[in-house]
Amino acid sequence: MFLSFLPTESWIALAILAAALIGIGGTGEKILSLRYLPDATTLMMWLGVCLIVYGIIFGILYPFDEGVPTTHIVAIFGSGAMYGVAITTFYRILKNTDASISFSIFNTSPIFVGIFALLLLDQSLTLFQWSSIILAILGIMILSREPSQNSNDRTKIYMAGGLLVCAALSGLSQVISGYALEEITAENAFWAQRVGAAVPIFFNIRRDSFGKFWSTVKKPKVVIFVLVVEGVILPMSHMAFLTSMKIGSSVALVATLFATAPVWVFLCSSLLSTGKLRILNENISPKRLFVKSIAITITVLAIIGITLL
């Protein structure tokens, strides 16, 4: 199995590892956007290129086994495309509303995962499991909150509806992945989802993006940084997540652990904003750190609850 050195005996460890890796990768994308890339579309184009390259390579190395039902093959490609639509729509909405509000609502996706898993996969959850999911989401939402920079309440209301749709699409994508993984391997899902996600991403690229993209290709330092983030860290996170979902007992619980990525983003961003590093300029005032510590504590308690299920 690809990445066989990962702790595949525990879906919990894999899901938390996936969240930590995506947190590190998300911090890396933040640094890229602030320091090295001209705009978010250029980052999206780099992501699209990495998705296609991985899709081709892994498609050759790990083709679908004979006898795999067509429905499951279509499902895994569709789940990738659905997530691509969700994430590109999310970033479009993010341009017009507070990041704190956007991430808070988007990270409610585990609730939708639980609902869709019940309806489509017949995976029911106990009251204690639902309580752990809601507790984790509460911690994530508190962690994502920042002082409001947008006073237009009407804009917030309209955007909230779009963000809920994005969260629902993300949740449905993960449930469909769980269905497909009943018949295909995590390696199959890895490349098929990346190909599926690349389609809506490339549809969002503008004409001037190609020139900006090429200007970054000429800079070795930028290329190395992008490849480490988009070509190593985030793909490892994706594979760990899929493996966790493959061997886990509940799609909803795996999704909840994976959704704790903001905890790791906060920890990495805060660390890089302290001392002599100052790579980022995050607000690390005592008041903010106190509130975030409470949020992390709540999230950790929810994780402990899930691990005891």
Phi and psi in degrees as GROMACS dihedral restraints (atoms count N, CA, C in turn):
[ dihedral_restraints ]
;  ai    aj    ak    al  type     phi  dphi    fc
    3     4     5     6     1   -61.5    20    10
    4     5     6     7     1   141.9    20    10
    6     7     8     9     1    55.5    20    10
    7     8     9    10     1    44.7    20    10
    9    10    11    12     1   -66.5    20    10
   10    11    12    13     1   -14.1    20    10
   12    13    14    15     1   -75.9    20    10
   13    14    15    16     1   -10.0    20    10
   15    16    17    18     1   -71.4    20    10
   16    17    18    19     1   155.0    20    10
   18    19    20    21     1   -74.9    20    10
   19    20    21    22     1    72.8    20    10
   21    22    23    24     1   -70.3    20    10
   22    23    24    25     1    -7.1    20    10
   24    25    26    27     1   -76.0    20    10
   25    26    27    28     1   -11.3    20    10
   27    28    29    30     1  -132.7    20    10
   28    29    30    31     1   114.3    20    10
   30    31    32    33     1   -68.9    20    10
   31    32    33    34     1   -28.0    20    10
   33    34    35    36     1   -66.6    20    10
   34    35    36    37     1   -47.1    20    10
   36    37    38    39     1   -61.5    20    10
   37    38    39    40     1   -40.5    20    10
   39    40    41    42     1   -65.4    20    10
   40    41    42    43     1   -42.9    20    10
   42    43    44    45     1   -65.1    20    10
   43    44    45    46     1   -41.4    20    10
   45    46    47    48     1   -68.4    20    10
   46    47    48    49     1   -39.6    20    10
   48    49    50    51     1   -60.9    20    10
   49    50    51    52     1   -42.0    20    10
   51    52    53    54     1   -61.2    20    10
   52    53    54    55     1   -42.2    20    10
   54    55    56    57     1   -64.7    20    10
   55    56    57    58     1   -41.7    20    10
   57    58    59    60     1   -64.1    20    10
   58    59    60    61     1   -42.2    20    10
   60    61    62    63     1   -66.2    20    10
   61    62    63    64     1   -40.6    20    10
   63    64    65    66     1   -70.4    20    10
   64    65    66    67     1   -28.3    20    10
   66    67    68    69     1   -66.2    20    10
   67    68    69    70     1   -43.2    20    10
   69    70    71    72     1   -64.7    20    10
   70    71    72    73     1   -44.4    20    10
   72    73    74    75     1   -64.6    20    10
   73    74    75    76     1   -38.8    20    10
   75    76    77    78     1   -64.6    20    10
   76    77    78    79     1   -37.3    20    10
   78    79    80    81     1   -64.9    20    10
   79    80    81    82     1   -40.0    20    10
   81    82    83    84     1   -62.0    20    10
   82    83    84    85     1   -40.0    20    10
   84    85    86    87     1   -65.1    20    10
   85    86    87    88     1   -34.9    20    10
   87    88    89    90     1   -64.0    20    10
   88    89    90    91     1   -42.7    20    10
   90    91    92    93     1   -64.3    20    10
   91    92    93    94     1   -42.5    20    10
   93    94    95    96     1   -59.5    20    10
   94    95    96    97     1   -45.3    20    10
   96    97    98    99     1   -65.8    20    10
   97    98    99   100     1   -37.5    20    10
   99   100   101   102     1   -80.7    20    10
  100   101   102   103     1   -31.7    20    10
  102   103   104   105     1  -114.5    20    10
  103   104   105   106     1   -33.9    20    10
  105   106   107   108     1  -120.1    20    10
  106   107   108   109     1   -23.1    20    10
  108   109   110   111     1  -111.8    20    10
  109   110   111   112     1   143.4    20    10
  111   112   113   114     1   -67.3    20    10
  112   113   114   115     1   -32.4    20    10
  114   115   116   117     1  -160.4    20    10
  115   116   117   118     1   174.0    20    10
  117   118   119   120     1   -67.1    20    10
  118   119   120   121     1   -28.4    20    10
  120   121   122   123     1   -66.0    20    10
  121   122   123   124     1   -35.0    20    10
  123   124   125   126     1   -64.5    20    10
  124   125   126   127     1   -41.2    20    10
  126   127   128   129     1   -61.9    20    10
  127   128   129   130     1   -40.8    20    10
  129   130   131   132     1   -63.3    20    10
  130   131   132   133     1   -36.4    20    10
  132   133   134   135     1   -69.1    20    10
  133   134   135   136     1   -40.9    20    10
  135   136   137   138     1   -60.4    20    10
  136   137   138   139     1   -42.2    20    10
  138   139   140   141     1   -60.7    20    10
  139   140   141   142     1   -44.9    20    10
  141   142   143   144     1   -60.4    20    10
  142   143   144   145     1   -41.8    20    10
  144   145   146   147     1   -62.4    20    10
  145   146   147   148     1   -45.7    20    10
  147   148   149   150     1   -63.4    20    10
  148   149   150   151     1   -37.6    20    10
  150   151   152   153     1   -62.0    20    10
  151   152   153   154     1   -45.4    20    10
  153   154   155   156     1   -66.9    20    10
  154   155   156   157     1   -44.3    20    10
  156   157   158   159     1   -60.8    20    10
  157   158   159   160     1   -48.9    20    10
  159   160   161   162     1   -62.4    20    10
  160   161   162   163     1   -38.8    20    10
  162   163   164   165     1   -60.9    20    10
  163   164   165   166     1   -42.4    20    10
  165   166   167   168     1   -68.8    20    10
  166   167   168   169     1   -49.4    20    10
  168   169   170   171     1   -62.0    20    10
  169   170   171   172     1   -49.7    20    10
  171   172   173   174     1   -73.5    20    10
  172   173   174   175     1   -26.5    20    10
  174   175   176   177     1   -64.9    20    10
  175   176   177   178     1   -34.1    20    10
  177   178   179   180     1   -75.5    20    10
  178   179   180   181     1   -41.8    20    10
  180   181   182   183     1   -75.8    20    10
  181   182   183   184     1   -33.8    20    10
  183   184   185   186     1  -129.2    20    10
  184   185   186   187     1    70.0    20    10
  186   187   188   189     1   -69.7    20    10
  187   188   189   190     1   161.1    20    10
  189   190   191   192     1   -64.9    20    10
  190   191   192   193     1   139.7    20    10
  192   193   194   195     1   -67.8    20    10
  193   194   195   196     1   151.9    20    10
  195   196   197   198     1   -64.3    20    10
  196   197   198   199     1   140.9    20    10
  198   199   200   201     1    92.6    20    10
  199   200   201   202     1    -5.1    20    10
  201   202   203   204     1   -67.9    20    10
  202   203   204   205     1   127.0    20    10
  204   205   206   207     1   -57.6    20    10
  205   206   207   208     1   139.9    20    10
  207   208   209   210     1   -60.1    20    10
  208   209   210   211     1   -34.4    20    10
  210   211   212   213     1   -60.1    20    10
  211   212   213   214     1   -37.7    20    10
  213   214   215   216     1   -74.2    20    10
  214   215   216   217     1   -33.4    20    10
  216   217   218   219     1   -66.6    20    10
  217   218   219   220     1   -46.6    20    10
  219   220   221   222     1   -61.5    20    10
  220   221   222   223     1   -38.9    20    10
  222   223   224   225     1   -62.5    20    10
  223   224   225   226     1   -42.5    20    10
  225   226   227   228     1   -71.8    20    10
  226   227   228   229     1   -37.0    20    10
  228   229   230   231     1   -65.3    20    10
  229   230   231   232     1   -41.4    20    10
  231   232   233   234     1   -64.4    20    10
  232   233   234   235     1   -36.8    20    10
  234   235   236   237     1   -64.9    20    10
  235   236   237   238     1   -37.9    20    10
  237   238   239   240     1   -65.4    20    10
  238   239   240   241     1   -44.9    20    10
  240   241   242   243     1   -63.3    20    10
  241   242   243   244     1   -39.3    20    10
  243   244   245   246     1   -64.3    20    10
  244   245   246   247     1   -41.5    20    10
  246   247   248   249     1   -67.8    20    10
  247   248   249   250     1   -36.5    20    10
  249   250   251   252     1   -60.6    20    10
  250   251   252   253     1   -42.2    20    10
  252   253   254   255     1   -63.3    20    10
  253   254   255   256     1   -43.5    20    10
  255   256   257   258     1   -61.9    20    10
  256   257   258   259     1   -45.8    20    10
  258   259   260   261     1   -74.1    20    10
  259   260   261   262     1   -36.6    20    10
  261   262   263   264     1   -70.1    20    10
  262   263   264   265     1   -37.9    20    10
  264   265   266   267     1   -65.7    20    10
  265   266   267   268     1   -40.4    20    10
  267   268   269   270     1   -58.5    20    10
  268   269   270   271     1   -45.4    20    10
  270   271   272   273     1   -70.2    20    10
  271   272   273   274     1   -28.0    20    10
  273   274   275   276     1   -67.5    20    10
  274   275   276   277     1   -43.6    20    10
  276   277   278   279     1   -66.3    20    10
  277   278   279   280     1   -35.4    20    10
  279   280   281   282     1   -58.5    20    10
  280   281   282   283     1   -28.8    20    10
  282   283   284   285     1   -67.3    20    10
  283   284   285   286     1   -21.7    20    10
  285   286   287   288     1  -116.3    20    10
  286   287   288   289     1     7.6    20    10
  288   289   290   291     1  -147.4    20    10
  289   290   291   292     1   171.4    20    10
  291   292   293   294     1   -64.4    20    10
  292   293   294   295     1   137.0    20    10
  294   295   296   297     1   -60.7    20    10
  295   296   297   298     1   -37.2    20    10
  297   298   299   300     1   -62.4    20    10
  298   299   300   301     1   -43.9    20    10
  300   301   302   303     1   -65.9    20    10
  301   302   303   304     1   -44.7    20    10
  303   304   305   306     1   -60.4    20    10
  304   305   306   307     1   -51.6    20    10
  306   307   308   309     1   -66.8    20    10
  307   308   309   310     1   -35.3    20    10
  309   310   311   312     1   -61.4    20    10
  310   311   312   313     1   -47.2    20    10
  312   313   314   315     1   -71.7    20    10
  313   314   315   316     1   -41.3    20    10
  315   316   317   318     1   -62.1    20    10
  316   317   318   319     1   -34.1    20    10
  318   319   320   321     1   -81.1    20    10
  319   320   321   322     1     9.3    20    10
  321   322   323   324     1   -83.6    20    10
  322   323   324   325     1     3.8    20    10
  324   325   326   327     1   -55.1    20    10
  325   326   327   328     1   -32.1    20    10
  327   328   329   330     1   -58.5    20    10
  328   329   330   331     1   -29.3    20    10
  330   331   332   333     1   -63.7    20    10
  331   332   333   334     1   -44.3    20    10
  333   334   335   336     1   -66.0    20    10
  334   335   336   337     1   -35.3    20    10
  336   337   338   339     1   -60.2    20    10
  337   338   339   340     1   -45.7    20    10
  339   340   341   342     1   -60.7    20    10
  340   341   342   343     1   -42.3    20    10
  342   343   344   345     1   -67.2    20    10
  343   344   345   346     1   -48.2    20    10
  345   346   347   348     1   -67.3    20    10
  346   347   348   349     1   -35.2    20    10
  348   349   350   351     1   -63.9    20    10
  349   350   351   352     1   -36.1    20    10
  351   352   353   354     1   -68.0    20    10
  352   353   354   355     1   -42.9    20    10
  354   355   356   357     1   -75.3    20    10
  355   356   357   358     1   -38.7    20    10
  357   358   359   360     1  -102.4    20    10
  358   359   360   361     1   -32.1    20    10
  360   361   362   363     1  -111.5    20    10
  361   362   363   364     1    -3.0    20    10
  363   364   365   366     1    59.0    20    10
  364   365   366   367     1    35.2    20    10
  366   367   368   369     1   -99.4    20    10
  367   368   369   370     1    98.1    20    10
  369   370   371   372     1   -85.1    20    10
  370   371   372   373     1   155.2    20    10
  372   373   374   375     1  -118.9    20    10
  373   374   375   376     1   146.4    20    10
  375   376   377   378     1   -78.8    20    10
  376   377   378   379     1   167.2    20    10
  378   379   380   381     1   -59.8    20    10
  379   380   381   382     1   -39.5    20    10
  381   382   383   384     1   -64.5    20    10
  382   383   384   385     1   -38.3    20    10
  384   385   386   387     1   -66.6    20    10
  385   386   387   388     1   -44.1    20    10
  387   388   389   390     1   -61.7    20    10
  388   389   390   391     1   -39.7    20    10
  390   391   392   393     1   -62.1    20    10
  391   392   393   394     1   -40.4    20    10
  393   394   395   396     1   -65.9    20    10
  394   395   396   397     1   -41.3    20    10
  396   397   398   399     1   -62.3    20    10
  397   398   399   400     1   -48.3    20    10
  399   400   401   402     1   -64.8    20    10
  400   401   402   403     1   -38.2    20    10
  402   403   404   405     1   -63.3    20    10
  403   404   405   406     1   -41.8    20    10
  405   406   407   408     1   -63.5    20    10
  406   407   408   409     1   -43.5    20    10
  408   409   410   411     1   -64.6    20    10
  409   410   411   412     1   -39.3    20    10
  411   412   413   414     1   -59.4    20    10
  412   413   414   415     1   -45.5    20    10
  414   415   416   417     1   -63.2    20    10
  415   416   417   418     1   -41.2    20    10
  417   418   419   420     1   -64.9    20    10
  418   419   420   421     1   -40.8    20    10
  420   421   422   423     1   -65.5    20    10
  421   422   423   424     1   -42.1    20    10
  423   424   425   426     1   -63.5    20    10
  424   425   426   427     1   -40.6    20    10
  426   427   428   429     1   -63.2    20    10
  427   428   429   430     1   -33.3    20    10
  429   430   431   432     1   -81.7    20    10
  430   431   432   433     1   -14.4    20    10
  432   433   434   435     1   -71.8    20    10
  433   434   435   436     1   138.7    20    10
  435   436   437   438     1  -138.9    20    10
  436   437   438   439     1   165.1    20    10
  438   439   440   441     1   -56.4    20    10
  439   440   441   442     1   137.1    20    10
  441   442   443   444     1   -68.4    20    10
  442   443   444   445     1   136.8    20    10
  444   445   446   447     1  -112.4    20    10
  445   446   447   448     1    -1.7    20    10
  447   448   449   450     1  -123.5    20    10
  448   449   450   451     1   112.2    20    10
  450   451   452   453     1   -90.1    20    10
  451   452   453   454     1    -0.9    20    10
  453   454   455   456     1   -81.4    20    10
  454   455   456   457     1    95.5    20    10
  456   457   458   459     1   -64.9    20    10
  457   458   459   460     1   -33.7    20    10
  459   460   461   462     1   -64.0    20    10
  460   461   462   463     1   -40.9    20    10
  462   463   464   465     1   -60.6    20    10
  463   464   465   466     1   -42.1    20    10
  465   466   467   468     1   -61.1    20    10
  466   467   468   469     1   -40.8    20    10
  468   469   470   471     1   -65.0    20    10
  469   470   471   472     1   -46.4    20    10
  471   472   473   474     1   -63.7    20    10
  472   473   474   475     1   -42.5    20    10
  474   475   476   477     1   -68.1    20    10
  475   476   477   478     1   -32.2    20    10
  477   478   479   480     1   -59.8    20    10
  478   479   480   481     1   -39.2    20    10
  480   481   482   483     1   -62.3    20    10
  481   482   483   484     1   -44.3    20    10
  483   484   485   486     1   -64.1    20    10
  484   485   486   487     1   -38.5    20    10
  486   487   488   489     1   -68.1    20    10
  487   488   489   490     1   -35.9    20    10
  489   490   491   492     1   -64.9    20    10
  490   491   492   493     1   -36.7    20    10
  492   493   494   495     1   -63.6    20    10
  493   494   495   496     1   -42.7    20    10
  495   496   497   498     1   -61.2    20    10
  496   497   498   499     1   -43.7    20    10
  498   499   500   501     1   -63.4    20    10
  499   500   501   502     1   -40.1    20    10
  501   502   503   504     1   -65.7    20    10
  502   503   504   505     1   -41.9    20    10
  504   505   506   507     1   -63.1    20    10
  505   506   507   508     1   -42.1    20    10
  507   508   509   510     1   -62.3    20    10
  508   509   510   511     1   -43.7    20    10
  510   511   512   513     1   -63.9    20    10
  511   512   513   514     1   -43.6    20    10
  513   514   515   516     1   -64.2    20    10
  514   515   516   517     1   -37.5    20    10
  516   517   518   519     1   -59.1    20    10
  517   518   519   520     1   -42.8    20    10
  519   520   521   522     1   -69.5    20    10
  520   521   522   523     1   -35.8    20    10
  522   523   524   525     1   -68.4    20    10
  523   524   525   526     1   -41.7    20    10
  525   526   527   528     1   -63.3    20    10
  526   527   528   529     1   -35.5    20    10
  528   529   530   531     1   -60.9    20    10
  529   530   531   532     1   -43.6    20    10
  531   532   533   534     1   -60.4    20    10
  532   533   534   535     1   -38.5    20    10
  534   535   536   537     1   -64.5    20    10
  535   536   537   538     1   -46.6    20    10
  537   538   539   540     1   -64.4    20    10
  538   539   540   541     1   -36.1    20    10
  540   541   542   543     1   -70.0    20    10
  541   542   543   544     1    -6.7    20    10
  543   544   545   546     1   -68.0    20    10
  544   545   546   547     1   -23.9    20    10
  546   547   548   549     1  -122.1    20    10
  547   548   549   550     1   -18.9    20    10
  549   550   551   552     1  -114.8    20    10
  550   551   552   553     1   166.6    20    10
  552   553   554   555     1   -86.9    20    10
  553   554   555   556     1   165.4    20    10
  555   556   557   558     1   -62.9    20    10
  556   557   558   559     1   -33.6    20    10
  558   559   560   561     1   -66.8    20    10
  559   560   561   562     1   -40.7    20    10
  561   562   563   564     1   -58.9    20    10
  562   563   564   565     1   -48.0    20    10
  564   565   566   567     1   -63.6    20    10
  565   566   567   568     1   -36.5    20    10
  567   568   569   570     1   -57.2    20    10
  568   569   570   571     1   -52.3    20    10
  570   571   572   573     1   -78.7    20    10
  571   572   573   574     1   -34.4    20    10
  573   574   575   576     1   -66.2    20    10
  574   575   576   577     1   -41.1    20    10
  576   577   578   579     1   -66.5    20    10
  577   578   579   580     1   -36.8    20    10
  579   580   581   582     1   -67.4    20    10
  580   581   582   583     1   -39.3    20    10
  582   583   584   585     1   -64.8    20    10
  583   584   585   586     1   -45.1    20    10
  585   586   587   588     1   -61.4    20    10
  586   587   588   589     1   -41.5    20    10
  588   589   590   591     1   -70.7    20    10
  589   590   591   592     1   -27.1    20    10
  591   592   593   594     1   -67.7    20    10
  592   593   594   595     1   -29.1    20    10
  594   595   596   597     1   -61.7    20    10
  595   596   597   598     1   -57.9    20    10
  597   598   599   600     1   -65.3    20    10
  598   599   600   601     1   -27.8    20    10
  600   601   602   603     1   -64.6    20    10
  601   602   603   604     1   -45.2    20    10
  603   604   605   606     1   -68.5    20    10
  604   605   606   607     1   -26.6    20    10
  606   607   608   609     1   -68.5    20    10
  607   608   609   610     1   -19.3    20    10
  609   610   611   612     1   -95.2    20    10
  610   611   612   613     1     2.4    20    10
  612   613   614   615     1   -84.5    20    10
  613   614   615   616     1   133.3    20    10
  615   616   617   618     1   -88.7    20    10
  616   617   618   619     1   166.4    20    10
  618   619   620   621     1   -62.0    20    10
  619   620   621   622     1   -40.3    20    10
  621   622   623   624     1   -74.4    20    10
  622   623   624   625     1    -6.6    20    10
  624   625   626   627     1   -67.1    20    10
  625   626   627   628     1   -29.7    20    10
  627   628   629   630     1   -66.0    20    10
  628   629   630   631     1   -41.0    20    10
  630   631   632   633     1   -65.1    20    10
  631   632   633   634     1   -42.4    20    10
  633   634   635   636     1   -65.7    20    10
  634   635   636   637     1   -39.6    20    10
  636   637   638   639     1   -62.2    20    10
  637   638   639   640     1   -46.2    20    10
  639   640   641   642     1   -63.3    20    10
  640   641   642   643     1   -34.1    20    10
  642   643   644   645     1   -64.2    20    10
  643   644   645   646     1   -31.5    20    10
  645   646   647   648     1   -79.4    20    10
  646   647   648   649     1   -27.8    20    10
  648   649   650   651     1   -62.9    20    10
  649   650   651   652     1   -29.1    20    10
  651   652   653   654     1   -76.8    20    10
  652   653   654   655     1    -5.2    20    10
  654   655   656   657     1  -108.8    20    10
  655   656   657   658     1   103.5    20    10
  657   658   659   660     1   -54.8    20    10
  658   659   660   661     1   -40.5    20    10
  660   661   662   663     1   -61.3    20    10
  661   662   663   664     1   -41.9    20    10
  663   664   665   666     1   -67.4    20    10
  664   665   666   667     1   -43.6    20    10
  666   667   668   669     1   -60.3    20    10
  667   668   669   670     1   -44.9    20    10
  669   670   671   672     1   -62.6    20    10
  670   671   672   673     1   -44.5    20    10
  672   673   674   675     1   -62.3    20    10
  673   674   675   676     1   -46.6    20    10
  675   676   677   678     1   -62.0    20    10
  676   677   678   679     1   -43.7    20    10
  678   679   680   681     1   -66.3    20    10
  679   680   681   682     1   -35.0    20    10
  681   682   683   684     1   -64.7    20    10
  682   683   684   685     1   -43.6    20    10
  684   685   686   687     1   -75.2    20    10
  685   686   687   688     1   -56.3    20    10
  687   688   689   690     1   -84.4    20    10
  688   689   690   691     1   -21.3    20    10
  690   691   692   693     1  -105.0    20    10
  691   692   693   694     1   -12.4    20    10
  693   694   695   696     1  -126.2    20    10
  694   695   696   697     1   -62.3    20    10
  696   697   698   699     1   -65.4    20    10
  697   698   699   700     1   -52.5    20    10
  699   700   701   702     1   -68.6    20    10
  700   701   702   703     1   -39.1    20    10
  702   703   704   705     1   -62.0    20    10
  703   704   705   706     1   -37.5    20    10
  705   706   707   708     1   -63.0    20    10
  706   707   708   709     1   -38.5    20    10
  708   709   710   711     1   -62.6    20    10
  709   710   711   712     1   -44.0    20    10
  711   712   713   714     1   -61.1    20    10
  712   713   714   715     1   -44.9    20    10
  714   715   716   717     1   -66.6    20    10
  715   716   717   718     1   -40.8    20    10
  717   718   719   720     1   -62.4    20    10
  718   719   720   721     1   -40.7    20    10
  720   721   722   723     1   -64.0    20    10
  721   722   723   724     1   -46.0    20    10
  723   724   725   726     1   -65.2    20    10
  724   725   726   727     1   -39.7    20    10
  726   727   728   729     1   -65.0    20    10
  727   728   729   730     1   -41.0    20    10
  729   730   731   732     1   -60.8    20    10
  730   731   732   733     1   -42.3    20    10
  732   733   734   735     1   -67.7    20    10
  733   734   735   736     1   -34.5    20    10
  735   736   737   738     1   -65.0    20    10
  736   737   738   739     1   -41.4    20    10
  738   739   740   741     1  -101.2    20    10
  739   740   741   742     1    -9.0    20    10
  741   742   743   744     1   -74.9    20    10
  742   743   744   745     1   160.9    20    10
  744   745   746   747     1   -86.5    20    10
  745   746   747   748     1   -19.3    20    10
  747   748   749   750     1  -146.1    20    10
  748   749   750   751     1   124.8    20    10
  750   751   752   753     1   -61.2    20    10
  751   752   753   754     1   -40.3    20    10
  753   754   755   756     1   -63.9    20    10
  754   755   756   757     1   -40.5    20    10
  756   757   758   759     1   -71.5    20    10
  757   758   759   760     1   -38.1    20    10
  759   760   761   762     1   -61.4    20    10
  760   761   762   763     1   -45.0    20    10
  762   763   764   765     1   -62.4    20    10
  763   764   765   766     1   -36.3    20    10
  765   766   767   768     1   -66.8    20    10
  766   767   768   769     1   -45.1    20    10
  768   769   770   771     1   -62.8    20    10
  769   770   771   772     1   -39.9    20    10
  771   772   773   774     1   -66.1    20    10
  772   773   774   775     1   -32.1    20    10
  774   775   776   777     1   -72.6    20    10
  775   776   777   778     1    -5.0    20    10
  777   778   779   780     1   -79.2    20    10
  778   779   780   781     1     9.4    20    10
  780   781   782   783     1   -52.1    20    10
  781   782   783   784     1   -37.1    20    10
  783   784   785   786     1   -56.3    20    10
  784   785   786   787     1   -28.9    20    10
  786   787   788   789     1   -59.9    20    10
  787   788   789   790     1   -45.3    20    10
  789   790   791   792     1   -72.5    20    10
  790   791   792   793     1   -34.3    20    10
  792   793   794   795     1   -62.0    20    10
  793   794   795   796     1   -45.5    20    10
  795   796   797   798     1   -61.7    20    10
  796   797   798   799     1   -46.1    20    10
  798   799   800   801     1   -62.1    20    10
  799   800   801   802     1   -45.8    20    10
  801   802   803   804     1   -66.3    20    10
  802   803   804   805     1   -44.6    20    10
  804   805   806   807     1   -64.0    20    10
  805   806   807   808     1   -40.8    20    10
  807   808   809   810     1   -65.9    20    10
  808   809   810   811     1   -42.4    20    10
  810   811   812   813     1   -61.4    20    10
  811   812   813   814     1   -41.6    20    10
  813   814   815   816     1   -77.5    20    10
  814   815   816   817     1    -2.5    20    10
  816   817   818   819     1  -106.5    20    10
  817   818   819   820     1     5.4    20    10
  819   820   821   822     1  -110.7    20    10
  820   821   822   823     1   164.8    20    10
  822   823   824   825     1    56.7    20    10
  823   824   825   826     1  -140.1    20    10
  825   826   827   828     1   -85.5    20    10
  826   827   828   829     1    -9.7    20    10
  828   829   830   831     1   -65.1    20    10
  829   830   831   832     1   -64.5    20    10
  831   832   833   834     1    47.7    20    10
  832   833   834   835     1    37.0    20    10
  834   835   836   837     1   -71.1    20    10
  835   836   837   838     1   -34.1    20    10
  837   838   839   840     1  -117.9    20    10
  838   839   840   841     1   168.9    20    10
  840   841   842   843     1  -126.0    20    10
  841   842   843   844     1    52.9    20    10
  843   844   845   846     1   -74.5    20    10
  844   845   846   847     1   151.9    20    10
  846   847   848   849     1   -73.5    20    10
  847   848   849   850     1   113.4    20    10
  849   850   851   852     1  -119.6    20    10
  850   851   852   853     1    38.3    20    10
  852   853   854   855     1   -66.6    20    10
  853   854   855   856     1   153.6    20    10
  855   856   857   858     1   -55.9    20    10
  856   857   858   859     1   -39.6    20    10
  858   859   860   861     1   -62.5    20    10
  859   860   861   862     1   -45.2    20    10
  861   862   863   864     1   -65.3    20    10
  862   863   864   865     1   -43.5    20    10
  864   865   866   867     1   -64.0    20    10
  865   866   867   868     1   -34.2    20    10
  867   868   869   870     1   -65.1    20    10
  868   869   870   871     1   -46.7    20    10
  870   871   872   873     1   -63.3    20    10
  871   872   873   874     1   -42.9    20    10
  873   874   875   876     1   -66.5    20    10
  874   875   876   877     1   -33.3    20    10
  876   877   878   879     1   -64.5    20    10
  877   878   879   880     1   -39.0    20    10
  879   880   881   882     1   -62.7    20    10
  880   881   882   883     1   -43.7    20    10
  882   883   884   885     1   -61.8    20    10
  883   884   885   886     1   -43.0    20    10
  885   886   887   888     1   -64.9    20    10
  886   887   888   889     1   -40.2    20    10
  888   889   890   891     1   -60.2    20    10
  889   890   891   892     1   -44.6    20    10
  891   892   893   894     1   -60.9    20    10
  892   893   894   895     1   -44.7    20    10
  894   895   896   897     1   -64.6    20    10
  895   896   897   898     1   -42.0    20    10
  897   898   899   900     1   -64.0    20    10
  898   899   900   901     1   -39.5    20    10
  900   901   902   903     1   -61.6    20    10
  901   902   903   904     1   -38.9    20    10
  903   904   905   906     1   -65.6    20    10
  904   905   906   907     1   -40.8    20    10
  906   907   908   909     1   -62.3    20    10
  907   908   909   910     1   -42.7    20    10
  909   910   911   912     1   -61.0    20    10
  910   911   912   913     1   -40.7    20    10
  912   913   914   915     1   -60.3    20    10
  913   914   915   916     1   -41.5    20    10
  915   916   917   918     1   -66.8    20    10
  916   917   918   919     1   -40.9    20    10
  918   919   920   921     1   -67.8    20    10
  919   920   921   922     1   -21.1    20    10
  921   922   923   924     1   -90.6    20    10
  922   923   924   925     1    -2.5    20    10
